[in-house]
Amino acid sequence: MNEQLWTYVRGVMWDYESVPDNVEFVERPALLMYKTEGSSSILSNKIAKVKVETDKAFEQLIGEVGGFYQGKPYSWWIGPDSKPEDLILKVELAGLEYEDTYYGLVKAVDRWEKVELPYALRNVVDEDDIRQYVEVSANIWGYDDATEETLIRQRLAYLKAPDCRGGFLIVMDGDRAVGYAGYRFSSDGEAMYLSGTGVLPKYRGQGIYRALLSRRLELASSYGSNWIVTQARKGTSEPILRKLGFEELGKYEVYKRS
């Protein structure tokens, strides 16, 4: 496994310009976890890294995790650099359930094929756009109202931040958003992180997903990045991206406590 490229895969979760005020986190060499006030989504409440060597250290960690989340739903992402090696067995014995698999995929920034659409693809620029963007993702992922409002506030604050190094795209059918995509550049500028893409079921199969990827490849090239990096969900974006030239570096097995 290419360690530097895997650092970017992991960075999709945590290489941000700053941490929002409503996000509380614990970060040290053996542990990275965070929770988001106002959101019950396990994607916003996540254990992103664990590296412990002994059973005693793991038992202490489980106690710390329980005290941190205090009954709040969360996900635990177990990747190729997680420790101990039997971490999956240990979290299953601790009562967590398997949720999903995400693949760390990368692609070199090279030529891209521009995709023509019968819809408008544009940048998100204001609060109305943000609401459209979040509404599409909420329809796809089933967010509750509180989570939706939290995401609107977070994304609006992100766009307004002076150190912002990312953005959002939407695809419009008239006055309705039907697809969305996010992106963010790594702190060293070498990689662009794809931070979520979705298309409403009725509009799939029309090239919208490929058009959103093409636009981001164009942006990455303009920025001077060499890599496009993402965590792709098994059976959804993952097979599409493989067909478009992305290569696998490793995978995360995702467990949850709901």
C-alpha positions in Angstrom: 0.0 0.0 0.0 1.3 3.5 -0.9 1.5 5.1 2.5 1.4 8.7 1.3 -1.7 8.1 -0.9 -3.4 6.3 2.0 -2.7 9.4 4.1 -4.9 11.3 1.6 -7.6 8.6 1.8 -7.7 9.0 5.5 -7.6 12.8 5.0 -11.0 12.7 3.3 -12.4 12.4 6.9 -10.2 14.9 8.7 -7.9 17.1 6.6 -10.1 20.2 7.0 -9.1 23.8 7.2 -10.6 24.1 10.7 -13.1 22.2 12.9 -16.6 23.6 13.1 -17.8 24.9 16.5 -20.4 22.2 16.8 -17.9 19.4 16.3 -16.2 17.9 19.4 -13.2 15.6 18.8 -10.5 13.6 20.4 -7.2 13.4 18.4 -4.0 11.7 19.4 -1.7 9.1 17.8 -3.8 6.1 19.0 -7.3 7.6 18.4 -9.3 10.0 16.3 -13.0 10.3 16.9 -15.5 13.1 16.6 -19.2 13.9 17.1 -21.4 16.6 15.7 -23.9 18.5 17.9 -27.4 18.5 16.3 -26.8 15.5 14.0 -27.8 11.8 14.6 -26.1 10.6 11.3 -23.4 8.0 11.9 -21.5 9.7 9.1 -21.2 12.9 11.2 -20.3 10.9 14.4 -17.3 8.8 13.6 -14.3 6.9 15.0 -11.8 7.4 12.1 -8.7 5.9 13.6 -7.7 3.4 16.3 -4.2 2.0 16.9 -3.9 0.1 20.2 -1.7 -2.9 20.9 -3.0 -4.7 24.0 -6.4 -6.0 25.2 -6.1 -3.7 28.3 -5.6 -0.7 26.1 -8.7 -1.7 24.0 -10.9 -2.1 27.0 -9.8 1.4 28.2 -10.6 2.7 24.7 -14.1 1.2 24.7 -14.8 2.9 28.0 -13.6 6.2 26.6 -15.7 5.8 23.4 -18.8 5.1 25.5 -18.2 8.2 27.6 -17.6 10.3 24.6 -20.7 9.4 22.6 -23.0 8.9 25.6 -25.7 6.9 23.6 -25.4 9.0 20.4 -25.3 6.8 17.2 -21.8 6.6 15.7 -19.8 4.6 13.2 -16.4 2.9 13.6 -14.2 2.9 10.5 -11.7 0.0 10.4 -9.0 0.3 7.8 -5.7 -1.4 6.8 -3.8 0.7 9.3 -6.1 0.0 12.2 -4.8 -1.9 15.2 -5.1 -4.5 16.7 -5.4 -6.8 13.7 -8.5 -8.5 15.2 -10.2 -5.1 15.7 -13.3 -6.2 13.7 -13.8 -9.2 16.1 -13.3 -6.9 19.1 -15.9 -4.3 18.0 -18.4 -7.1 17.1 -17.9 -8.5 20.6 -18.4 -5.0 22.0 -21.9 -5.0 20.4 -21.4 -3.0 17.2 -23.0 -4.1 14.0 -21.6 -4.2 10.4 -23.0 -1.3 8.4 -21.1 -0.9 5.1 -17.8 -1.1 3.2 -16.0 1.9 1.7 -13.0 1.6 -0.6 -10.1 4.1 -0.7 -9.9 4.9 -4.4 -7.4 7.2 -6.2 -6.9 8.5 -9.7 -4.1 10.6 -11.2 -5.3 13.9 -12.5 -4.9 13.7 -16.3 -7.2 14.3 -19.2 -10.9 14.3 -18.7 -13.9 13.9 -20.9 -16.3 16.8 -20.7 -19.9 15.5 -20.4 -22.7 17.4 -21.9 -26.0 17.5 -19.9 -29.5 18.8 -20.6 -29.3 20.3 -17.2 -27.4 23.2 -15.6 -24.3 22.3 -13.6 -23.0 25.1 -11.5 -21.2 26.2 -8.3 -23.0 26.6 -5.0 -22.7 30.3 -4.2 -25.3 31.3 -1.6 -27.7 30.0 1.1 -30.5 29.1 -1.4 -28.0 26.9 -3.2 -26.8 25.4 0.0 -30.4 24.4 0.9 -30.9 22.9 -2.5 -27.6 21.0 -2.1 -28.5 19.6 1.3 -32.0 18.8 0.3 -30.8 16.5 -2.5 -28.4 14.7 -0.1 -31.1 14.4 2.6 -33.5 12.8 0.1 -30.9 10.3 -0.9 -29.5 9.5 2.6 -32.6 9.9 4.7 -31.4 12.6 7.1 -33.8 13.8 9.7 -34.8 17.5 9.9 -32.3 18.3 12.7 -29.4 16.8 10.7 -30.5 18.6 7.6 -30.5 22.0 9.3 -27.1 21.3 10.9 -25.6 20.4 7.5 -27.0 23.6 6.0 -25.4 25.7 8.8 -22.1 23.9 8.4 -21.8 24.1 4.7 -22.8 27.8 4.7 -20.2 28.6 7.3 -17.6 26.6 5.3 -18.2 28.6 2.1 -17.9 31.9 4.0 -14.7 30.8 5.8 -11.6 32.9 4.6 -9.4 29.8 4.5 -11.9 27.6 2.5 -10.2 25.3 0.0 -13.2 23.5 -1.3 -16.6 23.9 -2.7 -19.9 22.4 -3.8 -21.6 21.7 -7.1 -25.3 21.2 -8.0 -27.1 20.1 -11.1 -30.4 21.9 -11.7 -33.4 20.7 -13.6 -35.2 24.1 -13.8 -35.4 25.4 -10.3 -34.9 22.0 -8.6 -31.5 20.5 -7.7 -31.3 16.9 -8.8 -27.6 16.1 -8.2 -24.8 17.3 -6.0 -21.1 16.9 -5.4 -18.5 18.3 -3.0 -14.8 18.7 -3.1 -11.9 19.9 -1.0 -8.2 20.2 -1.5 -5.6 18.6 0.8 -3.6 20.9 3.0 -0.6 20.4 0.8 -2.6 20.9 -2.4 -1.4 17.5 -3.9 -4.8 15.9 -3.7 -8.5 16.8 -4.3 -10.9 15.0 -1.9 -14.2 14.0 -3.4 -16.5 14.7 -0.5 -19.8 13.2 -1.5 -21.8 12.8 -4.7 -25.4 12.0 -5.3 -28.1 11.9 -8.0 -31.8 11.6 -7.4 -33.0 8.1 -8.5 -35.2 9.5 -11.2 -32.3 11.2 -12.9 -29.7 8.4 -12.8 -28.3 6.9 -15.9 -28.2 10.3 -17.7 -24.5 11.1 -17.2 -24.9 13.4 -14.2 -22.5 11.5 -12.0 -19.9 11.5 -14.7 -20.4 15.2 -15.4 -19.9 16.1 -11.7 -16.7 14.0 -11.7 -15.5 15.7 -14.9 -16.0 19.1 -13.5 -14.0 18.3 -10.4 -11.2 16.8 -12.5 -11.1 20.1 -14.3 -10.9 22.0 -11.1 -8.2 19.8 -9.7 -6.1 20.3 -12.8 -6.5 24.1 -12.5 -5.5 24.0 -8.9 -2.4 22.0 -9.6 -3.3 18.8 -7.8 -1.9 15.5 -8.9 -4.5 13.1 -7.4 -8.2 12.7 -6.9 -9.0 10.7 -3.8 -12.2 9.4 -2.3 -13.8 6.9 0.0 -16.4 5.1 -2.2 -19.3 3.1 -0.9 -19.4 -0.5 -2.0 -21.9 -1.2 -4.8 -22.9 2.5 -5.3 -20.2 4.9 -6.3 -17.4 2.3 -6.0 -18.1 0.3 -9.2 -18.7 3.5 -11.2 -15.4 5.1 -10.2 -13.5 1.9 -10.9 -14.8 2.0 -14.5 -13.7 5.6 -14.7 -10.1 4.7 -13.9 -9.9 4.9 -10.1 -7.7 2.3 -8.4 -8.1 0.8 -4.9 -5.6 1.4 -2.2 -7.5 -0.3 0.7 -10.9 -0.4 2.3 -12.7 0.5 5.5 -15.1 -1.9 7.1 -17.7 0.3 8.8 -19.5 -0.7 12.0 -22.1 1.2 13.9 -23.8 1.6 17.2 -27.3 3.0 16.7 
